Amino acid sequence: MVSGPFDVCVSGSGAVAMSLALSLSAEGWRVAWARGAAPAPSRPDVRTYALNARAIALLDRLRVWPSLKAFSTPVADMAIKGDGDGHLTFSSWSQHVSELAWIVDAAHLERLLAEALRYAPRVDIVAPLQGNTPPVPAHLLAICEGKHSDTRSALGIHFDRRDYGHAGVAARLRASHPHHGLARQWFRSPDILALLPFHDPEPGSSYGLVWSVPHDRARTLQAMPPAEFEAALNQALRESDPVAAEQVGTLVLASEVASWPLALAQASRWSGPGWVLLGDAAHQVHPLAGQGLNLGLADVDTLVSVLRQARTTEPWRHAGDERTLARYVRQRQWPAMAMSTLTDGLLRLFADDRAPLKVARNAGMRAVERLGPLKHWLVGRALDA
Ligand SMILES: Cc1cc2nc3c(=O)[nH]c(=O)nc-3n(C[C@H](O)[C@H](O)[C@H](O)COP(=O)(O)OP(=O)(O)OC[C@H]3O[C@@H](n4cnc5c(N)ncnc54)[C@H](O)[C@@H]3O)c2cc1C
């Protein structure tokens, strides 16, 4: 039942919108959740996400993590290989953390958030927005509608988007050998292949696949019968890294194969009087560093903390106050920009096939591998996007 007035209207139906609505409710704000039409039954989301320590801490506070953890896999080590002799290795042990990341099931995460929202106090489900007008009066409109946000367009906010010409091909895999919690990634120029250790369907020897390939290749891979896809994948692995291919063993499909177009994007403005952007509606990054949702959940964490602080120190300001929202933007724009620059820089570096660049990038990887403090710094940034 809808009973205003509301502090915040949250528009969107993904993990960022649901985490925000839950967080605001836990802080005592009145929330109108414009979750859009009930999603039509579609194909299951086969993605696994690598979530960092900050994202896990937020999900823990929202009481979603204890249930999700039982179905998630900790990453103990990470091995990244260039297209020559460059390589980088990270281990939780040498970085003094209990794990580098957790691998979670994307669909399961969304289901648990939706379930938690059913019991959250002070949250009313309201009709979707018409243009940029919330269906109920609210001081703040939080736009968490993902990369194709109509409300962002209706507000006239430019979304500076560059298509990578690649798609992220995802699937679940079963391997013939155990993964030992090791996440692996190969920069194969032009594609990037990643295997994220997971427990499902086979505990200890399953993976989430993320394979970034040019659109044509993605279409071909998706159209292949399973046996042909598996042959192409196992061959790519052997070509990239015969030693790792031996350790991983033979990979077979354990789900259907899906793909997502990949782009780099940033909104030209993130906030204004009475509105704010979060998650992919504000920024989109390549999944090579597994940071898109981590950034979105850090947006949620920061916005809620800025609103909490403003309510304590400046109680006369309402949730949509432009100066308060500007504090959120100041804290979040730089980390999002830094992550975009890092992932985009790596992609450009590995997209160029000229021999001197190939030698230089692999030498660069070897140099970083030897620099303990730099590796430590990189892990710190990844854990706290
Ligand atoms: C292959 C791949 C692998 C990835 N791996 C990782 C990873 O390992 N780690 C990581 O952190 N990130 C990863 N990401 C990124 C991650 O998927 C996104 O960053 C994240 O889903 C963004 O969440 P969001 O809630 O902002 O947007 P979305 O997930 O896009 O959700 C927004 C939702 O709102 C709905 N919506 C739109 N308009 C309206 C409206 N007007 N009213 C109501 N609802 C609306 C949309 O339909 C959508 O369902 C990956 C992405 C890809 C493509």
The ligand as an SDF file (V2000), in Angstrom:
LIG
                    3D

 53 58  0  0  0  0  0  0  0  0999 V2000
   29.8560  -10.3680  -18.8390 C   0  0  0  0  0  0  0  0  0  0  0  0
   29.8380   -9.4440  -17.6430 C   0  0  0  0  0  0  0  0  0  0  0  0
   30.5240   -9.8160  -16.4870 C   0  0  0  0  0  0  0  0  0  0  0  0
   30.5230   -8.9680  -15.3750 C   0  0  0  0  0  0  0  0  0  0  0  0
   31.2500   -9.3290  -14.2720 N   0  0  0  0  0  0  0  0  0  0  0  0
   31.2860   -8.5030  -13.2010 C   0  0  0  0  0  0  0  0  0  0  0  0
   32.0360   -8.8580  -12.0410 C   0  0  0  0  0  0  0  0  0  0  0  0
   32.6820   -9.9100  -11.9880 O   0  0  0  0  0  0  0  0  0  0  0  0
   32.0380   -8.0090  -10.9650 N   0  0  0  0  0  0  0  0  0  0  0  0
   31.3580   -6.8270  -10.9990 C   0  0  0  0  0  0  0  0  0  0  0  0
   31.3980   -6.0790  -10.0040 O   0  0  0  0  0  0  0  0  0  0  0  0
   30.6300   -6.4620  -12.0950 N   0  0  0  0  0  0  0  0  0  0  0  0
   30.5890   -7.2590  -13.1880 C   0  0  0  0  0  0  0  0  0  0  0  0
   29.8510   -6.8990  -14.2860 N   0  0  0  0  0  0  0  0  0  0  0  0
   29.1420   -5.6000  -14.2860 C   0  0  0  0  0  0  0  0  0  0  0  0
   27.7410   -5.7010  -13.6480 C   0  0  0  0  0  0  0  0  0  0  0  0
   26.9630   -6.6400  -14.3600 O   0  0  0  0  0  0  0  0  0  0  0  0
   27.0440   -4.3460  -13.6860 C   0  0  0  0  0  0  0  0  0  0  0  0
   27.9320   -3.3330  -13.3130 O   0  0  0  0  0  0  0  0  0  0  0  0
   25.8420   -4.3330  -12.7510 C   0  0  0  0  0  0  0  0  0  0  0  0
   24.8920   -5.3030  -13.1440 O   0  0  0  0  0  0  0  0  0  0  0  0
   25.1730   -2.9600  -12.7290 C   0  0  0  0  0  0  0  0  0  0  0  0
   24.0780   -3.0140  -11.8510 O   0  0  0  0  0  0  0  0  0  0  0  0
   22.9220   -1.9060  -11.9510 P   0  0  0  0  0  0  0  0  0  0  0  0
   21.9100   -2.3210  -10.9210 O   0  0  0  0  0  0  0  0  0  0  0  0
   23.5240   -0.5550  -11.9020 O   0  0  0  0  0  0  0  0  0  0  0  0
   22.3390   -2.0590  -13.4210 O   0  0  0  0  0  0  0  0  0  0  0  0
   21.5310   -3.2890  -14.0610 P   0  0  0  0  0  0  0  0  0  0  0  0
   22.0840   -4.5800  -13.5720 O   0  0  0  0  0  0  0  0  0  0  0  0
   21.5480   -3.0290  -15.5230 O   0  0  0  0  0  0  0  0  0  0  0  0
   20.0790   -3.1280  -13.4710 O   0  0  0  0  0  0  0  0  0  0  0  0
   19.2250   -2.0620  -13.8000 C   0  0  0  0  0  0  0  0  0  0  0  0
   17.8120   -2.6260  -13.9330 C   0  0  0  0  0  0  0  0  0  0  0  0
   16.8420   -1.5710  -13.9280 O   0  0  0  0  0  0  0  0  0  0  0  0
   15.8920   -1.8210  -14.9630 C   0  0  0  0  0  0  0  0  0  0  0  0
   15.2810   -0.5570  -15.4150 N   0  0  0  0  0  0  0  0  0  0  0  0
   15.6350    0.2190  -16.4630 C   0  0  0  0  0  0  0  0  0  0  0  0
   14.8020    1.2810  -16.5500 N   0  0  0  0  0  0  0  0  0  0  0  0
   13.9110    1.1760  -15.5350 C   0  0  0  0  0  0  0  0  0  0  0  0
   12.8180    1.9870  -15.1010 C   0  0  0  0  0  0  0  0  0  0  0  0
   12.4920    3.1250  -15.7290 N   0  0  0  0  0  0  0  0  0  0  0  0
   12.1180    1.5760  -14.0210 N   0  0  0  0  0  0  0  0  0  0  0  0
   12.4470    0.4550  -13.3560 C   0  0  0  0  0  0  0  0  0  0  0  0
   13.4770   -0.3610  -13.7390 N   0  0  0  0  0  0  0  0  0  0  0  0
   14.2160    0.0040  -14.8110 C   0  0  0  0  0  0  0  0  0  0  0  0
   16.6950   -2.5150  -16.0420 C   0  0  0  0  0  0  0  0  0  0  0  0
   15.8170   -3.2780  -16.8700 O   0  0  0  0  0  0  0  0  0  0  0  0
   17.6100   -3.4000  -15.2300 C   0  0  0  0  0  0  0  0  0  0  0  0
   17.0050   -4.6270  -14.9390 O   0  0  0  0  0  0  0  0  0  0  0  0
   29.8360   -7.7190  -15.4180 C   0  0  0  0  0  0  0  0  0  0  0  0
   29.1400   -7.3620  -16.5850 C   0  0  0  0  0  0  0  0  0  0  0  0
   29.1560   -8.2060  -17.6830 C   0  0  0  0  0  0  0  0  0  0  0  0
   28.4180   -7.7820  -18.9240 C   0  0  0  0  0  0  0  0  0  0  0  0
  1  2  1  0
  2  3  1  0
  2 52  2  0
  3  4  2  0
  4  5  1  0
  4 50  1  0
  5  6  2  0
  6  7  1  0
  6 13  1  0
  7  8  2  0
  7  9  1  0
  9 10  1  0
 10 11  2  0
 10 12  1  0
 12 13  2  0
 13 14  1  0
 14 15  1  0
 14 50  1  0
 15 16  1  0
 16 17  1  0
 16 18  1  0
 18 19  1  0
 18 20  1  0
 20 21  1  0
 20 22  1  0
 22 23  1  0
 23 24  1  0
 24 25  2  0
 24 26  1  0
 24 27  1  0
 27 28  1  0
 28 29  2  0
 28 30  1  0
 28 31  1  0
 31 32  1  0
 32 33  1  0
 33 34  1  0
 33 48  1  0
 34 35  1  0
 35 36  1  0
 35 46  1  0
 36 37  1  0
 36 45  1  0
 37 38  2  0
 38 39  1  0
 39 40  1  0
 39 45  2  0
 40 41  1  0
 40 42  2  0
 42 43  1  0
 43 44  2  0
 44 45  1  0
 46 47  1  0
 46 48  1  0
 48 49  1  0
 50 51  2  0
 51 52  1  0
 52 53  1  0
M  END
$$$$
